[in-house]
Amino acid sequence: MLDGELIDDTLPQPRTRTASGRGARWWRTCCEAAGRLWRSGPLLRARSIGTYRARKAPLDLSRLIWFVLRGNWRWLVKFWSWATYADLRADARRARLAGDGEARRTAQELIRSDATARWAKVGIALRRCAMTLRVAAPVAALLWLVDSVMTRSDMWPWLAEVYADLTAVWSALTVAIPVVLVLAPTAWAVAAAFEGRDRTPGASWLVRPDREDADSWIDERMISKALAHLGIAPLDRFYKDGGDLVYTVVARKDGDGTFAQIRLPLGVTADMVAARRSKLAANLGRASLETWPTKGDEDGLLDLWVADKGVLQGGAGAWPLVHEGQVDIFEGVPFGLSQRGRVINAPLVGVNWLIGGRPGQGKSAALRTLLLGAALDPTAELWAFVMGESPDFDPFAPRLTRYRMGMDDSVAEAATQALADLLTEMERRGRVLGEQPGRPPKVSRKLADKRGLGLHPLACGIDECHELFQHPKYGKKAAELAVRLIKRGRKYGIVLLLATQSPTKDSIPREITRNVSCGVAFSVADQVANDGLLGSGKYSAGIRATELRINTDRGTCVAVGITDETFELVRTFYVPFEDGADDVTPVIARAMELIEGAGREIESGSRPETEATEPVEVDHLADIAAVCDGQKRVRTQVVLARLIARNPEEYDGWTLRDLTAALAAHGLAPAKSDGNKVVRADDLATALADRQRDSADDGREADRDQTGSQGLIPDRSLTQNPWTDQRKHVSGATGTRHRNNPENARKQGPETTGPGSLPGGADDR
């Protein structure tokens, strides 16, 4: 209430005079309109602000006086700096302290040249004033003399007009000069107050828009203030010296948050800021999960994305394809919402996936979403292996070509055999691609749709893959097959999807982490697990799934490689499959209808044959010797490039580690020459000669054994390759030879060393 009066109805009320007529009604209408205007919102707000400012007038006056004094002081400091060359003298002083004589001489020379230029300008101004005075003084004296001798009526008309104009100008000056002299101090005070004002805005409504999420507003002033209190020594010195941050991208709305890019000062890197992420989040009034400082294109560029308050606590909502829709696997599968609130279509063809996190945080559900999207492409073939007793993928059974679930050895064997079959399929697809017109480098949508080629997309998902790679019998072989498949299979439409809750160096081979295209990390416990899923160095760069809170952030993950961004904070879509809710089975039923509508069938395990050829064992040593081309020393990088050009299907994706392993198998290693690692032709020639001599010795020994035991003429075709199945024709003397030479027994394999393979088994025993 702004104004009021207490009225007692029990007391006699004064009689009001009644007015009649048109004038009275008009007066009453005007009073009512004036009363409504007086009580209206804008005028009420203006009255309230006026009353408040009147109450604060003494304080405002004191602040204005302080601003005027501070403004004059700042002008004085600026003038003193200009007059004494303070900035250039500071440069010279820093150069002297740093011992940089050249920089010191440059600064001193700039001081001298600037002083010379200033005095030259003063001289030019004085000369121009003197020239003007020399011209104007005689003219003024002549005009005064003429005006003193002659009257205006006796002058020529044009001369009289000149004197009239001069009189008007002089009258205007006599009026304007006093006004200027009176207003000049006021203008000076206003300018000084403006110069001495506070640099930061005093009212939030001046810098913040009128929006519902005003609590989430982030601007450059807030970011700069937050960075100034991180405790980074070079940044503190920068602010102490009065530096201002450079924003290459000003703070702007970006999805469900605010994005800014800052050029950090000298001595400060983005990794330093990322290491103090929790303190930065506290300074901005956010949780750590809502603050993402990462490295930009350069180490000195900081990309900062700050989420609106509480926006990341909500889920991603329903999967867009849960009720209707079809997928083109070459275009991607709806996977979740990015931190900016956009739907992410996760790529499948041409990439491989590694998904991990703590138990119960959503890794299996994420794998299920990817396979469910692939199932809605009628051309896709799906395999699934679950290394544990989990029914997460049971509804997929009608759509899967291969499906095994369990913890026994048979499941591990089936998964290992599937990886081997995928490698065989990869080689077949390579031959088919080579026969197509134009020799396309990879499988495309057009080739995948062609019937009879067998180039359709093939996705293989392995849940709890660490159980497979750590299996005592099949683990090593499965890891080797998976690495080879990840390196080369992406071009042929073969996708490997791995999910694990144990992303350590012992459970997941490092080559898998290095070569997967898409890494997804749900809540993890430490830096090792974070970099094991997302790649080496991601933790130090500020890309951290360790900030995700267990259970609270279930279904939220940090992903790399699924978009063009450095990373994505993804709220994954969840397709329910649990007690009382099953949205997976209807989607699989719709996928089966799509297959029937397209006139296709679930792909069988058999593959179309192009050539009935046995896989050729590649002789790495001979290939390395061939690409050396007789040169005494060849750099390892050159050898790798030549190997890839010679046989891209075998050597594409090879690294120095692979080359070193191939040489180590024959007792060789790259040598050092002029600071570079090289492969020496002499070493290769010696290794080839030794291998050929050993093969000849083995052949002669096999001939003697066969002739001595049966008295027959040796058949060279049976002894040239002791690995063939024709070993069964060799007599029991072979077993005696194995007993005397264990090394040869190991080369021959278990078939020839057991009692069942020896005709004279009892004697040998």
Buried (B, 14 or more C-beta within 10 A) or exposed (E): EEEEEEEEEEEEEEEEEEEEEEEEEEEEEEEEEEEEEEEEEEEEEEEEEEEEEEEEEEEEEEBBEBBBEBBBEEBEEEEEBEEEBEEBBEBBEEBBEEEEEEBBEBBBEBBEEEEEEEEEEEEEEEEEEEEEEEEEEEEEEEBEEEBEEBEEEEBEEEBBEBBEEEEEEEEEEEEEEEEEEEEEEEEEBBBBBEBBBEEEEEEEEEEEEEEEEEEBBBBBEBBBBBBBBBEBEEBBBBBEEEEEBEBEBEBEEBBBBBBBBBBBBEEBBBBBBBBBBEBBBBBBBBBBBBBBBBBBEEBBBBBBBBBBBEBBBEBBEEBEBBEEEEBBBBEBBBBBBBBBBEEBBBBBBBBBBBBBBBEBBBBBBBBBBBBBBBBBBBBBBBBBBBBBEBEBBBBBEBBBBBBBBBBEEEBBBBBBBBBBBBBEBBBBBBEBBEEEEEEBEBBBBEBBEEEEBBBBBBBBBBBBBBBBBBBEEBBBBBBBBBBBBBBBBBBBBBBBBBBBBBBBEEBBBEBBBBBBBBBBBBBBEEEEBBBBBBBEEBBBBBBBBBBBEBEEBBBBBBBBBBBEBBBBBBBBBBBBBEEEEEBBEEBBEBBBEBBEEEEEEEBEEEBEEBEEEEEEEEEBBEBBBBBBEEEEBBBBEBBBEBBBEEEBBBBEBBBEEBBBEBBEEBEBEBEEBEEEBBBBBEBBEBBBEEBEEEEEEBBEBBBBBBBBBEEEEBEEEBBEEBEEEBBEEBBBBBBBBBEEEEEBBEBBEEEBBEEEBBBBEEEBE
